[in-house]
């Protein structure tokens, strides 16, 4: 790609596993002449400690490669960005639970996220404002979570009162029809818990599953067909080939928040193929939207009761107000979320800029103005 677009390329090597000299020199030797010409510099990344201690290594690499070498130390405080897979988010949630136990608080909210086979956007559930009060668990079936297994015991149901409020979340999925069928093969436990006074929330694909049906007339997910939903919301969804991708700014309805809680601006994003509509009332009315003061009211979420609702918005729980929709009355209203991902990425960018002078690596301004392709920079 760098050759095709005449882009400035950097060879970036992670020093932490070891063998960085062989990795850099070997990689350069394997490139053909045209590819090699595009490499402007070598970047040694994730150095533990001060770069001054790698000075002799830097000089050695410059001698071996004939290229300038730049060293980027580890980011102070670490890099905290979203996990890219289910295994990563599962470990992060487990660590949050262990940290919460050390704080010696009583859990007031037990959130169980269904671990779909094709689960997507797992970063939706990293933003726990208080692991001591809120426990978030990823589970494939209710037997993995003691509080759910207990609620499903014969004779428990509505008569069993749990101190922690229990919420089951159906998250996003890369294959909503397939994952819906997978869920329905598990003895309707989501519906049973809902009838036992457990709150059920859907995010994106999970929202679609809560409805009466999902149809795929153009085989967006591989084959045409219609699948009955869980029937907890009086909505239906049709999958379209054109995907909706857009940022969202919204405010949660004040009636869904604790008294006196300020109506703050919230943000998130949508990425989905489904188009959802409210069905004519058949005894289970969708009574209102989750959002107010939004330019995207057509996908502003669907609300049946405080025990069943859903939104299309990913990043929903990166907003503190969203947690207060679920937290029981009496929860302190001074909880705080970690700094936003955007501000953290800015910190990482500033750190890299201190050690990597990109302005010196890019071609001179006159040649860039004559050839727009030269504005590109890539990392190999």
VOBA-203580 format. One record per residue: residue number from 1; residue in one letter; z, x, y of N, C-alpha, C in turn. Coordinates in steps of 0.02 Angstrom, whole numbers. Example, Ala and Ser with C-alpha at 12.3 -4.5 7.8 and 13.67 -1.06 7.14 Angstrom:
BEGIN
LUMZA n res nz nx ny caz cax cay cz cx cy
LUMZA 1 a 390 660 -284 390 615 -225 390 660 -165
LUMZA 2 s 354 642 -112 357 684 -53 394 645 2
***
This chain:
BEGIN
LUMZA n res nz nx ny caz cax cay cz cx cy
LUMZA 1 x 0 42 -60 0 0 0 0 44 63
LUMZA 2 x 39 98 61 41 142 119 -27 173 133
LUMZA 3 x -63 191 80 -130 220 88 -178 167 115
LUMZA 4 x -175 108 87 -222 55 106 -215 37 180
LUMZA 5 x -153 36 205 -142 15 274 -128 75 320
LUMZA 6 x -135 136 295 -121 196 334 -52 192 366
LUMZA 7 x -4 174 324 64 163 349 106 226 340
LUMZA 8 x 152 235 387 202 288 379 247 270 321
LUMZA 9 x 256 317 274 298 304 215 355 354 213
LUMZA 10 x 413 331 191 471 373 181 489 373 107
LUMZA 11 x 509 429 81 533 433 13 609 431 15
LUMZA 12 x 639 376 -8 711 366 -4 742 377 -72
LUMZA 13 x 793 420 -75 826 436 -139 900 422 -133
LUMZA 14 x 928 389 -183 999 374 -188 1034 435 -218
LUMZA 15 x 1079 467 -180 1112 527 -203 1169 513 -252
LUMZA 16 x 1195 452 -252 1257 438 -289 1252 447 -365
LUMZA 17 x 1195 430 -398 1193 440 -471 1186 512 -493
LUMZA 18 x 1167 558 -447 1154 627 -464 1080 639 -479
LUMZA 19 x 1061 703 -482 992 720 -498 943 707 -442
LUMZA 20 x 967 707 -380 924 689 -324 869 740 -311
LUMZA 21 x 882 805 -325 831 856 -314 772 846 -361
LUMZA 22 x 787 836 -425 733 825 -473 696 760 -459
LUMZA 23 x 733 709 -437 703 644 -422 652 650 -365
LUMZA 24 x 672 684 -311 629 689 -252 568 734 -267
LUMZA 25 x 581 794 -293 526 841 -305 479 813 -358
LUMZA 26 x 506 784 -411 464 756 -464 422 699 -440
LUMZA 27 x 450 655 -399 412 599 -373 353 623 -331
LUMZA 28 x 366 670 -287 312 696 -244 257 729 -285
LUMZA 29 x 275 763 -338 224 795 -380 181 745 -418
LUMZA 30 x 209 686 -431 172 635 -468 124 595 -423
LUMZA 31 x 133 600 -357 88 564 -312 21 600 -307
LUMZA 32 x -32 561 -298 -96 594 -286 -100 618 -213
LUMZA 33 x -152 654 -196 -156 686 -131 -155 636 -74
LUMZA 34 x -191 580 -81 -192 530 -28 -123 498 -18
LUMZA 35 x -89 485 -73 -22 455 -68 27 505 -37
LUMZA 36 x 21 566 -58 67 618 -33 61 627 43
LUMZA 37 x 1 619 70 -10 628 142 27 575 183
LUMZA 38 x 40 517 154 72 463 191 148 474 198
LUMZA 39 x 177 516 155 249 527 158 266 571 218
LUMZA 40 x 303 544 265 321 580 326 388 616 321
LUMZA 41 x 432 591 277 499 621 273 532 598 208
LUMZA 42 x 585 634 191 629 616 134 696 592 163
LUMZA 43 x 721 538 136 786 512 158 834 514 99
LUMZA 44 x 889 549 107 943 551 57 994 499 77
LUMZA 45 x 1001 448 35 1042 390 53 1108 389 14
LUMZA 46 x 1158 358 44 1224 345 12 1263 409 -2
LUMZA 47 x 1260 456 44 1300 517 37 1373 502 51
LUMZA 48 x 1416 521 4 1489 512 15 1514 571 56
LUMZA 49 x 1544 557 113 1568 610 155 1521 625 212
LUMZA 50 x 1537 677 249 1499 696 308 1435 732 287
LUMZA 51 x 1381 718 324 1316 748 308 1317 824 315
LUMZA 52 x 1365 852 352 1368 925 361 1379 960 295
LUMZA 53 x 1411 925 247 1425 956 183 1363 958 138
LUMZA 54 x 1309 925 159 1247 926 121 1194 969 155
LUMZA 55 x 1216 1008 204 1168 1046 245 1127 1094 202
LUMZA 56 x 1160 1131 157 1122 1178 115 1074 1142 69
LUMZA 57 x 1094 1085 43 1050 1045 1 991 1019 41
LUMZA 58 x 1003 998 102 950 973 146 898 1029 158
LUMZA 59 x 922 1089 173 877 1145 186 837 1163 123
LUMZA 60 x 869 1159 65 835 1174 3 779 1124 -10
LUMZA 61 x 793 1059 0 742 1007 -11 684 1015 39
LUMZA 62 x 700 1033 100 646 1043 150 601 1101 129
LUMZA 63 x 633 1152 100 594 1209 77 549 1191 18
LUMZA 64 x 575 1150 -28 538 1131 -88 482 1082 -74
LUMZA 65 x 493 1038 -24 446 983 -13 401 994 47
LUMZA 66 x 422 1036 93 383 1044 155 389 985 201
LUMZA 67 x 439 942 191 449 882 231 518 883 264
LUMZA 68 x 525 851 322 592 844 351 635 800 306
LUMZA 69 x 699 817 302 746 780 260 801 753 305
LUMZA 70 x 814 687 298 867 655 337 920 628 288
LUMZA 71 x 982 631 308 1038 612 265 1076 554 296
LUMZA 72 x 1084 501 258 1121 442 282 1185 435 241
LUMZA 73 x 1243 445 272 1307 437 236 1319 363 219
LUMZA 74 x 1367 352 176 1387 283 159 1408 245 222
LUMZA 75 x 1393 181 224 1413 139 280 1490 133 281
LUMZA 76 x 1522 148 336 1595 141 339 1616 69 323
LUMZA 77 x 1664 63 278 1686 -3 258 1644 -35 204
LUMZA 78 x 1589 -3 186 1548 -30 131 1495 -79 155
LUMZA 79 x 1448 -92 110 1395 -141 122 1413 -206 86
LUMZA 80 x 1415 -260 123 1434 -324 94 1378 -375 107
LUMZA 81 x 1330 -374 64 1275 -422 69 1272 -463 5
LUMZA 82 x 1233 -516 6 1232 -563 -48 1212 -533 -115
LUMZA 83 x 1245 -558 -168 1225 -538 -235 1158 -569 -252
LUMZA 84 x 1117 -531 -289 1049 -554 -305 1044 -587 -372
LUMZA 85 x 1097 -588 -412 1093 -618 -478 1158 -653 -494
LUMZA 86 x 1157 -692 -548 1215 -732 -567 1272 -688 -589
LUMZA 87 x 1257 -632 -624 1310 -588 -647 1350 -560 -589
LUMZA 88 x 1315 -542 -535 1349 -516 -477 1394 -566 -444
LUMZA 89 x 1370 -628 -436 1411 -679 -403 1470 -699 -447
LUMZA 90 x 1460 -699 -512 1515 -716 -558 1572 -666 -551
LUMZA 91 x 1555 -602 -548 1607 -550 -540 1640 -556 -472
LUMZA 92 x 1601 -571 -420 1630 -577 -353 1679 -635 -350
LUMZA 93 x 1661 -692 -381 1706 -750 -381 1770 -734 -421
LUMZA 94 x 1762 -698 -476 1821 -679 -516 1867 -634 -475
LUMZA 95 x 1839 -588 -437 1879 -544 -396 1914 -583 -341
LUMZA 96 x 1879 -631 -312 1911 -674 -261 1971 -711 -291
LUMZA 97 x 1963 -736 -352 2018 -772 -384 2077 -726 -397
LUMZA 98 x 2063 -664 -418 2118 -616 -429 2152 -599 -364
LUMZA 99 x 2113 -590 -311 2143 -576 -246 2186 -635 -222
LUMZA 100 x 2161 -696 -235 2198 -755 -215 2265 -761 -250
LUMZA 101 x 2267 -743 -314 2330 -746 -351 2382 -698 -322
LUMZA 102 x 2358 -641 -297 2404 -592 -268 2436 -618 -203
LUMZA 103 x 2402 -665 -170 2428 -691 -107 2484 -741 -117
LUMZA 104 x 2494 -762 -180 2550 -806 -197 2549 -872 -159
LUMZA 105 x 2490 -902 -154 2482 -969 -125 2469 -1019 -180
LUMZA 106 x 2482 -1082 -166 2463 -1136 -211 2391 -1156 -197
LUMZA 107 x 2350 -1158 -249 2281 -1179 -241 2278 -1253 -222
LUMZA 108 x 2241 -1269 -168 2235 -1339 -147 2165 -1366 -161
LUMZA 109 x 2117 -1321 -173 2048 -1343 -187 2020 -1302 -245
LUMZA 110 x 1999 -1337 -297 1968 -1305 -355 1895 -1325 -355
LUMZA 111 x 1851 -1277 -337 1779 -1290 -336 1746 -1259 -397
LUMZA 112 x 1711 -1300 -436 1677 -1276 -495 1602 -1283 -483
LUMZA 113 x 1566 -1227 -484 1494 -1225 -474 1460 -1222 -542
LUMZA 114 x 1416 -1270 -555 1382 -1273 -620 1333 -1215 -626
LUMZA 115 x 1340 -1176 -679 1298 -1117 -690 1234 -1137 -727
LUMZA 116 x 1186 -1163 -690 1123 -1184 -720 1087 -1124 -751
LUMZA 117 x 1047 -1135 -803 1007 -1081 -832 960 -1049 -781
LUMZA 118 x 936 -1088 -731 891 -1062 -681 922 -1064 -611
LUMZA 119 x 987 -1054 -608 1023 -1057 -545 991 -1012 -493
LUMZA 120 x 988 -1037 -431 960 -998 -375 1008 -999 -316
LUMZA 121 x 996 -956 -268 1035 -955 -206 1110 -952 -220
LUMZA 122 x 1130 -908 -266 1200 -904 -284 1244 -881 -226
LUMZA 123 x 1213 -850 -175 1251 -829 -117 1281 -888 -78
LUMZA 124 x 1261 -949 -94 1289 -1008 -60 1365 -1012 -70
LUMZA 125 x 1392 -978 -120 1462 -989 -139 1505 -926 -131
LUMZA 126 x 1480 -878 -93 1519 -817 -81 1569 -825 -24
LUMZA 127 x 1560 -875 17 1598 -879 80 1662 -919 70
LUMZA 128 x 1712 -889 39 1776 -922 28 1823 -903 86
LUMZA 129 x 1843 -951 128 1884 -933 186 1956 -916 169
LUMZA 130 x 1978 -933 108 2048 -918 90 2055 -921 14
LUMZA 131 x 2043 -864 -21 2047 -864 -95 2116 -884 -121
LUMZA 132 x 2167 -879 -79 2233 -901 -101 2240 -976 -105
LUMZA 133 x 2202 -1012 -64 2205 -1086 -63 2146 -1117 -99
LUMZA 134 x 2091 -1081 -103 2029 -1108 -132 2007 -1064 -190
LUMZA 135 x 1998 -1095 -248 1972 -1057 -305 1902 -1082 -322
LUMZA 136 x 1854 -1036 -322 1784 -1053 -338 1767 -1022 -405
LUMZA 137 x 1742 -1063 -451 1727 -1040 -519 1655 -1058 -537
LUMZA 138 x 1621 -1014 -572 1554 -1027 -597 1561 -1042 -672
LUMZA 139 x 1535 -1100 -694 1545 -1121 -764 1484 -1158 -790
LUMZA 140 x 1467 -1146 -852 1410 -1179 -884 1429 -1246 -915
LUMZA 141 x 1493 -1256 -931 1517 -1320 -958 1590 -1328 -941
LUMZA 142 x 1616 -1389 -944 1685 -1402 -921 1738 -1369 -964
LUMZA 143 x 1722 -1351 -1026 1771 -1319 -1069 1792 -1251 -1042
LUMZA 144 x 1751 -1221 -999 1766 -1155 -972 1817 -1158 -915
LUMZA 145 x 1833 -1219 -892 1878 -1228 -835 1935 -1274 -856
LUMZA 146 x 1996 -1248 -862 2052 -1288 -889 2062 -1355 -854
LUMZA 147 x 2056 -1356 -788 2069 -1419 -752 2017 -1472 -770
LUMZA 148 x 1954 -1452 -781 1902 -1500 -800 1912 -1523 -872
LUMZA 149 x 1927 -1476 -917 1939 -1494 -986 1997 -1543 -992
LUMZA 150 x 2048 -1534 -951 2105 -1579 -953 2086 -1648 -929
LUMZA 151 x 2047 -1651 -876 2027 -1716 -849 1983 -1755 -899
LUMZA 152 x 1947 -1720 -941 1903 -1754 -989 1937 -1772 -1054
LUMZA 153 x 2002 -1756 -1059 2040 -1775 -1119 2046 -1851 -1122
LUMZA 154 x 2041 -1881 -1181 2049 -1954 -1187 2115 -1977 -1158
LUMZA 155 x 2112 -2031 -1119 2172 -2059 -1091 2195 -2028 -1026
LUMZA 156 x 2160 -1976 -1003 2180 -1944 -940 2146 -1981 -882
LUMZA 157 x 2085 -1961 -867 2046 -1996 -817 2083 -2008 -753
LUMZA 158 x 2081 -2070 -729 2109 -2087 -664 2184 -2082 -664
LUMZA 159 x 2217 -2087 -723 2290 -2086 -723 2318 -2016 -711
LUMZA 160 x 2275 -1965 -721 2298 -1897 -713 2288 -1875 -640
LUMZA 161 x 2342 -1858 -607 2338 -1837 -537 2349 -1762 -533
LUMZA 162 x 2300 -1726 -507 2306 -1654 -500 2321 -1636 -428
LUMZA 163 x 2366 -1589 -420 2382 -1567 -352 2321 -1536 -318
LUMZA 164 x 2286 -1488 -351 2226 -1463 -318 2171 -1517 -319
LUMZA 165 x 2138 -1524 -263 2079 -1567 -262 2024 -1532 -302
LUMZA 166 x 1989 -1570 -345 1937 -1542 -388 1869 -1563 -363
LUMZA 167 x 1824 -1515 -354 1756 -1527 -331 1707 -1493 -379
LUMZA 168 x 1659 -1530 -404 1605 -1502 -445 1543 -1498 -402
LUMZA 169 x 1512 -1439 -399 1452 -1429 -358 1392 -1415 -403
LUMZA 170 x 1339 -1454 -394 1276 -1441 -427 1234 -1399 -377
LUMZA 171 x 1221 -1336 -392 1189 -1291 -344 1113 -1296 -347
LUMZA 172 x 1080 -1251 -311 1008 -1247 -312 983 -1219 -379
LUMZA 173 x 920 -1231 -394 891 -1209 -456 817 -1194 -447
LUMZA 174 x 793 -1145 -485 721 -1129 -482 679 -1175 -526
LUMZA 175 x 712 -1217 -567 677 -1264 -611 719 -1326 -618
LUMZA 176 x 713 -1372 -570 759 -1428 -567 751 -1476 -626
LUMZA 177 x 690 -1489 -649 680 -1535 -704 711 -1508 -769
LUMZA 178 x 698 -1444 -782 725 -1412 -842 800 -1410 -841
LUMZA 179 x 829 -1391 -784 902 -1386 -780 935 -1454 -781
LUMZA 180 x 902 -1505 -756 929 -1573 -760 933 -1595 -833
LUMZA 181 x 881 -1582 -871 882 -1600 -943 936 -1560 -980
LUMZA 182 x 945 -1497 -962 998 -1456 -991 1067 -1487 -977
LUMZA 183 x 1077 -1511 -915 1141 -1541 -897 1151 -1607 -933
LUMZA 184 x 1099 -1647 -937 1105 -1713 -969 1119 -1707 -1044
LUMZA 185 x 1103 -1651 -1074 1117 -1641 -1145 1191 -1626 -1159
LUMZA 186 x 1232 -1624 -1106 1302 -1606 -1113 1348 -1667 -1105
LUMZA 187 x 1328 -1723 -1132 1372 -1782 -1138 1396 -1811 -1072
LUMZA 188 x 1354 -1807 -1020 1368 -1842 -957 1435 -1824 -927
LUMZA 189 x 1456 -1761 -933 1522 -1744 -909 1528 -1747 -833
LUMZA 190 x 1474 -1737 -797 1477 -1741 -724 1492 -1813 -703
LUMZA 191 x 1457 -1861 -734 1470 -1932 -718 1541 -1952 -737
LUMZA 192 x 1564 -1928 -795 1632 -1945 -817 1684 -1918 -767
LUMZA 193 x 1674 -1857 -744 1721 -1829 -696 1718 -1867 -630
LUMZA 194 x 1658 -1886 -610 1651 -1925 -548 1690 -1990 -553
LUMZA 195 x 1686 -2024 -610 1724 -2086 -619 1799 -2074 -626
LUMZA 196 x 1818 -2010 -637 1889 -1992 -639 1914 -1968 -572
LUMZA 197 x 1877 -1984 -519 1897 -1969 -451 1886 -1897 -431
LUMZA 198 x 1841 -1862 -466 1823 -1794 -446 1764 -1798 -398
LUMZA 199 x 1766 -1758 -345 1711 -1756 -297 1652 -1717 -326
LUMZA 200 x 1592 -1745 -319 1531 -1713 -343 1485 -1701 -284
LUMZA 201 x 1463 -1639 -275 1421 -1619 -219 1358 -1586 -246
LUMZA 202 x 1301 -1601 -215 1238 -1570 -235 1209 -1529 -178
LUMZA 203 x 1183 -1470 -194 1149 -1428 -145 1076 -1420 -167
LUMZA 204 x 1029 -1441 -127 958 -1434 -140 939 -1466 -207
LUMZA 205 x 922 -1425 -258 905 -1454 -323 961 -1496 -351
LUMZA 206 x 1023 -1475 -339 1080 -1515 -361 1083 -1583 -328
LUMZA 207 x 1064 -1586 -264 1059 -1650 -229 1008 -1694 -263
LUMZA 208 x 950 -1666 -280 898 -1706 -313 922 -1734 -379
LUMZA 209 x 961 -1695 -416 987 -1718 -481 1035 -1777 -474
LUMZA 210 x 1070 -1781 -418 1117 -1836 -408 1083 -1904 -401
LUMZA 211 x 1018 -1904 -387 982 -1966 -375 964 -2003 -439
LUMZA 212 x 921 -2053 -432 903 -2095 -489 845 -2066 -529
LUMZA 213 x 800 -2029 -495 747 -1998 -534 715 -1942 -493
LUMZA 214 x 683 -1896 -530 643 -1842 -501 575 -1845 -534
LUMZA 215 x 522 -1846 -494 455 -1848 -523 416 -1786 -500
LUMZA 216 x 372 -1764 -545 330 -1705 -532 257 -1724 -548
LUMZA 217 x 224 -1761 -504 157 -1786 -520 102 -1733 -520
LUMZA 218 x 114 -1676 -488 62 -1624 -484 81 -1560 -522
LUMZA 219 x 129 -1565 -567 149 -1509 -610 172 -1448 -570
LUMZA 220 x 211 -1459 -518 238 -1404 -479 279 -1357 -524
LUMZA 221 x 316 -1386 -572 358 -1347 -616 327 -1337 -685
LUMZA 222 x 261 -1344 -689 227 -1327 -751 196 -1385 -788
LUMZA 223 x 226 -1444 -782 198 -1503 -816 216 -1565 -777
LUMZA 224 x 173 -1616 -781 187 -1678 -745 239 -1719 -783
LUMZA 225 x 273 -1763 -747 321 -1806 -780 374 -1831 -732
LUMZA 226 x 416 -1874 -758 472 -1902 -720 535 -1897 -762
LUMZA 227 x 589 -1880 -730 653 -1871 -765 706 -1913 -731
LUMZA 228 x 744 -1952 -769 799 -1990 -740 854 -1944 -716
LUMZA 229 x 880 -1959 -657 934 -1918 -629 1002 -1942 -654
LUMZA 230 x 1054 -1915 -623 1122 -1934 -643 1142 -2002 -616
LUMZA 231 x 1105 -2028 -567 1118 -2096 -542 1179 -2103 -499
LUMZA 232 x 1203 -2049 -469 1263 -2053 -427 1246 -2064 -353
LUMZA 233 x 1183 -2052 -334 1159 -2068 -267 1097 -2111 -273
LUMZA 234 x 1090 -2159 -229 1034 -2206 -232 974 -2176 -195
LUMZA 235 x 949 -2121 -222 891 -2086 -194 844 -2067 -250
LUMZA 236 x 782 -2052 -232 734 -2024 -280 697 -1967 -247
LUMZA 237 x 672 -1921 -287 639 -1861 -262 571 -1852 -297
LUMZA 238 x 521 -1834 -258 456 -1816 -284 441 -1744 -265
LUMZA 239 x 421 -1703 -314 405 -1633 -301 334 -1628 -275
LUMZA 240 x 324 -1587 -223 259 -1576 -192 241 -1502 -197
LUMZA 241 x 176 -1488 -197 154 -1418 -200 173 -1380 -136
LUMZA 242 x 169 -1413 -79 186 -1380 -16 262 -1374 -10
LUMZA 243 x 286 -1313 -2 358 -1301 1 382 -1304 73
LUMZA 244 x 439 -1337 82 472 -1338 148 515 -1276 154
LUMZA 245 x 504 -1237 206 543 -1177 220 560 -1178 294
LUMZA 246 x 623 -1185 312 640 -1188 383 714 -1175 394
LUMZA 247 x 732 -1146 451 802 -1140 470 829 -1207 493
LUMZA 248 x 894 -1215 487 926 -1279 505 985 -1266 552
LUMZA 249 x 989 -1305 605 1048 -1307 649 1075 -1378 647
LUMZA 250 x 1140 -1385 637 1167 -1453 628 1241 -1455 647
LUMZA 251 x 1266 -1515 654 1337 -1527 661 1357 -1579 608
LUMZA 252 x 1411 -1566 574 1437 -1615 525 1469 -1672 563
LUMZA 253 x 1458 -1732 538 1487 -1791 572 1562 -1784 580
LUMZA 254 x 1585 -1798 638 1657 -1790 653 1700 -1834 608
LUMZA 255 x 1673 -1890 585 1712 -1935 542 1725 -1904 473
LUMZA 256 x 1688 -1852 456 1697 -1820 391 1743 -1759 395
LUMZA 257 x 1769 -1744 454 1811 -1686 466 1882 -1707 484
LUMZA 258 x 1931 -1661 477 2000 -1679 495 2005 -1699 569
LUMZA 259 x 2052 -1743 582 2061 -1767 651 2074 -1708 698
LUMZA 260 x 2035 -1706 753 2044 -1654 802 2006 -1590 788
LUMZA 261 x 1973 -1587 730 1935 -1526 715 1873 -1523 759
LUMZA 262 x 1861 -1468 794 1805 -1466 841 1738 -1471 807
LUMZA 263 x 1692 -1508 838 1624 -1515 811 1585 -1452 830
LUMZA 264 x 1578 -1406 784 1546 -1342 798 1475 -1341 771
LUMZA 265 x 1433 -1301 803 1364 -1293 781 1363 -1253 716
LUMZA 266 x 1326 -1278 667 1320 -1245 602 1248 -1226 590
LUMZA 267 x 1238 -1178 546 1170 -1155 531 1161 -1147 455
LUMZA 268 x 1099 -1148 434 1081 -1137 364 1005 -1135 360
LUMZA 269 x 979 -1146 300 907 -1146 291 888 -1190 232
LUMZA 270 x 826 -1213 232 800 -1253 178 740 -1218 146
LUMZA 271 x 736 -1222 80 677 -1198 44 671 -1240 -19
LUMZA 272 x 625 -1288 -19 620 -1335 -75 553 -1369 -76
LUMZA 273 x 533 -1392 -135 470 -1429 -144 482 -1504 -144
LUMZA 274 x 543 -1526 -150 558 -1597 -157 555 -1635 -91
LUMZA 275 x 534 -1698 -95 538 -1746 -40 580 -1804 -64
LUMZA 276 x 636 -1815 -31 685 -1864 -54 686 -1924 -8
LUMZA 277 x 692 -1983 -38 697 -2045 1 753 -2088 -26
LUMZA 278 x 781 -2128 20 833 -2175 1 799 -2237 -29
LUMZA 279 x 825 -2261 -85 797 -2319 -119 827 -2383 -90
LUMZA 280 x 792 -2440 -99 821 -2504 -78 889 -2515 -112
LUMZA 281 x 934 -2546 -76 1002 -2556 -102 1001 -2595 -167
LUMZA 282 x 1031 -2565 -219 1038 -2601 -282 1111 -2600 -305
LUMZA 283 x 1155 -2605 -257 1226 -2607 -274 1261 -2541 -260
LUMZA 284 x 1224 -2489 -247 1254 -2425 -231 1217 -2396 -171
LUMZA 285 x 1240 -2414 -113 1206 -2396 -51 1223 -2325 -30
LUMZA 286 x 1172 -2288 -7 1184 -2225 27 1201 -2243 99
LUMZA 287 x 1264 -2233 118 1289 -2263 180 1276 -2223 242
LUMZA 288 x 1257 -2160 236 1246 -2122 297 1228 -2050 284
LUMZA 289 x 1214 -2015 339 1196 -1945 335 1258 -1902 339
LUMZA 290 x 1252 -1841 316 1307 -1793 321 1308 -1762 391
LUMZA 291 x 1248 -1756 421 1242 -1721 485 1234 -1770 543
LUMZA 292 x 1251 -1745 602 1233 -1778 664 1208 -1724 712
LUMZA 293 x 1175 -1746 765 1150 -1699 814 1107 -1644 782
LUMZA 294 x 1057 -1665 744 1013 -1618 711 941 -1639 723
LUMZA 295 x 897 -1590 726 825 -1606 734 792 -1618 666
LUMZA 296 x 831 -1615 613 802 -1621 546 836 -1678 508
LUMZA 297 x 843 -1735 540 881 -1790 511 849 -1816 447
LUMZA 298 x 783 -1803 438 751 -1825 376 779 -1790 315
LUMZA 299 x 806 -1730 323 837 -1696 268 909 -1677 286
LUMZA 300 x 942 -1721 321 1009 -1707 345 1064 -1722 296
LUMZA 301 x 1047 -1728 232 1098 -1741 182 1105 -1815 169
LUMZA 302 x 1134 -1831 111 1141 -1901 90 1213 -1913 68
LUMZA 303 x 1241 -1967 92 1312 -1980 85 1322 -2049 55
LUMZA 304 x 1357 -2051 -2 1375 -2115 -31 1449 -2130 -18
LUMZA 305 x 1491 -2079 -28 1562 -2084 -14 1589 -2013 -11
LUMZA 306 x 1654 -2006 5 1682 -1938 7 1687 -1909 -63
LUMZA 307 x 1669 -1947 -115 1669 -1922 -183 1600 -1905 -209
LUMZA 308 x 1548 -1918 -169 1481 -1901 -192 1433 -1896 -133
LUMZA 309 x 1407 -1836 -122 1359 -1825 -69 1321 -1761 -83
LUMZA 310 x 1269 -1749 -45 1230 -1689 -55 1188 -1672 6
LUMZA 311 x 1167 -1609 9 1126 -1584 65 1072 -1539 37
LUMZA 312 x 1019 -1530 75 966 -1482 58 981 -1412 84
LUMZA 313 x 1032 -1404 124 1044 -1343 162 1077 -1289 120
LUMZA 314 x 1042 -1233 112 1073 -1173 85 1111 -1139 142
LUMZA 315 x 1163 -1101 124 1206 -1072 175 1254 -1123 204
LUMZA 316 x 1258 -1182 173 1301 -1235 198 1374 -1212 202
LUMZA 317 x 1397 -1177 150 1467 -1156 149 1479 -1090 184
LUMZA 318 x 1429 -1065 219 1439 -1009 265 1465 -1034 332
LUMZA 319 x 1478 -1099 336 1505 -1131 397 1574 -1158 380
LUMZA 320 x 1622 -1141 422 1691 -1161 408 1700 -1237 406
LUMZA 321 x 1663 -1273 449 1669 -1346 450 1651 -1376 382
LUMZA 322 x 1605 -1346 345 1586 -1372 280 1643 -1371 230
LUMZA 323 x 1685 -1319 234 1743 -1316 190 1794 -1371 208
LUMZA 324 x 1800 -1385 273 1849 -1436 293 1827 -1506 273
LUMZA 325 x 1764 -1516 257 1743 -1580 228 1777 -1592 161
LUMZA 326 x 1792 -1537 125 1819 -1542 57 1894 -1530 53
LUMZA 327 x 1921 -1490 98 1992 -1474 93 2036 -1536 104
LUMZA 328 x 2090 -1542 67 2134 -1601 74 2169 -1602 142
LUMZA 329 x 2190 -1661 161 2227 -1669 224 2289 -1624 223
LUMZA 330 x 2304 -1596 281 2362 -1553 286 2347 -1480 278
LUMZA 331 x 2285 -1463 259 2266 -1392 254 2265 -1362 324
LUMZA 332 x 2292 -1303 333 2290 -1271 400 2219 -1268 426
LUMZA 333 x 2211 -1281 491 2144 -1281 521 2127 -1215 555
LUMZA 334 x 2164 -1162 537 2151 -1097 569 2122 -1047 519
LUMZA 335 x 2089 -1071 467 2057 -1026 419 1998 -991 452
LUMZA 336 x 1979 -934 426 1924 -895 454 1877 -872 399
LUMZA 337 x 1812 -872 414 1763 -844 370 1751 -771 387
LUMZA 338 x 1725 -733 339 1705 -664 353 1650 -665 406
LUMZA 339 x 1640 -608 440 1585 -605 489 1519 -625 458
LUMZA 340 x 1475 -652 498 1411 -677 472 1369 -620 443
LUMZA 341 x 1325 -638 397 1281 -588 367 1239 -554 420
LUMZA 342 x 1216 -593 469 1173 -565 521 1208 -509 559
LUMZA 343 x 1271 -519 578 1307 -467 615 1319 -406 571
LUMZA 344 x 1331 -417 507 1341 -360 461 1277 -320 452
LUMZA 345 x 1220 -355 447 1156 -320 441 1142 -280 505
LUMZA 346 x 1162 -306 562 1154 -269 625 1195 -204 623
LUMZA 347 x 1256 -208 595 1297 -148 589 1264 -96 544
LUMZA 348 x 1235 -119 488 1202 -73 442 1141 -42 477
LUMZA 349 x 1102 -82 514 1044 -56 549 1064 -4 600
LUMZA 350 x 1118 -17 637 1142 32 686 1163 97 652
LUMZA 351 x 1195 91 595 1216 151 558 1156 192 536
LUMZA 352 x 1105 159 509 1045 195 487 1011 228 546
LUMZA 353 x 1007 191 603 972 218 662 1006 281 688
LUMZA 354 x 1072 289 678 1107 349 700 1084 411 662
LUMZA 355 x 1061 401 601 1045 458 558 970 465 543
LUMZA 356 x 931 414 561 860 415 545 819 399 607
LUMZA 357 x 791 448 641 754 436 704 684 410 691
LUMZA 358 x 678 346 681 613 316 664 561 329 718
LUMZA 359 x 582 331 780 534 341 835 499 409 828
LUMZA 360 x 533 458 798 502 523 789 456 524 728
LUMZA 361 x 467 478 681 428 477 619 364 437 625
LUMZA 362 x 364 389 671 304 349 681 251 389 718
LUMZA 363 x 187 372 708 134 408 744 143 399 819
LUMZA 364 x 115 445 860 120 439 933 93 372 958
LUMZA 365 x 120 349 1013 102 283 1040 27 274 1051
LUMZA 366 x -10 322 1078 -82 310 1089 -119 293 1025
LUMZA 367 x -106 328 970 -143 314 908 -122 247 880
LUMZA 368 x -58 227 891 -37 162 866 -70 107 906
LUMZA 369 x -80 118 970 -111 65 1010 -185 57 994
LUMZA 370 x -216 112 969 -287 108 950 -297 79 881
LUMZA 371 x -245 81 840 -251 57 771 -186 22 752
LUMZA 372 x -187 -44 753 -127 -83 740 -98 -69 671
LUMZA 373 x -140 -49 623 -114 -37 556 -63 20 556
LUMZA 374 x -67 66 604 -22 122 605 49 103 628
LUMZA 375 x 60 41 647 126 19 665 170 9 603
LUMZA 376 x 141 10 544 178 -4 484 220 56 463
LUMZA 377 x 276 41 432 316 92 400 341 64 335
LUMZA 378 x 340 103 282 362 79 216 406 131 184
LUMZA 379 x 446 109 137 490 153 99 466 156 27
LUMZA 380 x 459 214 1 437 223 -68 497 234 -113
***
